[in-house]
Amino acid sequence: MNFPLPPDCPYYLISRSMLAVTSLLKKGFANEGINTIKPAYLGVLLSLWNEDGLKANELGKRAGLEPSTMTGLLDRMERDGLVKREPDPKDRRAHRIHLTKEGVDAEVSAIKVVSSTLEKAFSTIPEKDIETTKNVLRTILLNCGKEDLK
C-alpha cells in the first residue's frame, strides 16, 4: 500500500493546521500580554466560562480530554492561577473546578485573541466549506470513538 506524500496526507494536513493555529494563538496571547493562558487550556476555559464549577470528570468530557490528561492540565492551570479545585460537597470522591478571579478576568482578552486568530485562519474560506470541514472533523471523531462532543 502506498501512502500519500505529506501534502496529500489528511493526517499531515490536520496536524500541520493545528500546529499553525496553535502558533498563531501563542503569538496572539503574547501580544495581548496574556502570559498564563496556553492554547491547551482553551477547552477547559471555554467550558468553565460557559459553566463554572463543573466536576472534574464532566469538565474533561466537555473539553474532550482523557482523565489522565485532565489531571496534569488542571495541575498546570492551578499553578498558573486560573482555576482551583474544591471538594464536591455532595460527593467526597469528586472535585469541582472553579475559575479564579484571574481565570474570570482573562475571558474577554482570551476570547478576543481566539476570535481574531480563527478569523485570520479561516478568512479566505467560504462559510459553506467551513461547515463542511466541521462536519467532516466531527465524523472523524465519531469514527475514532470520540463521539461525546457536548
Buried (B, 14 or more C-beta within 10 A) or exposed (E): EEEEEEEEEEEBEEEEEEEEBBEBBBEBBEEBEBEBBBBBBBBBBBBBBEEBEBBBEBBBBBBBBEEEEBEEBBEBBBEBEBBBBEEBEEEEEBBBBBBBEEBBEBBEBBBEBBEBBBEEBBEEEEEEEEEEEEEEEEEEBEEEEEEEEE
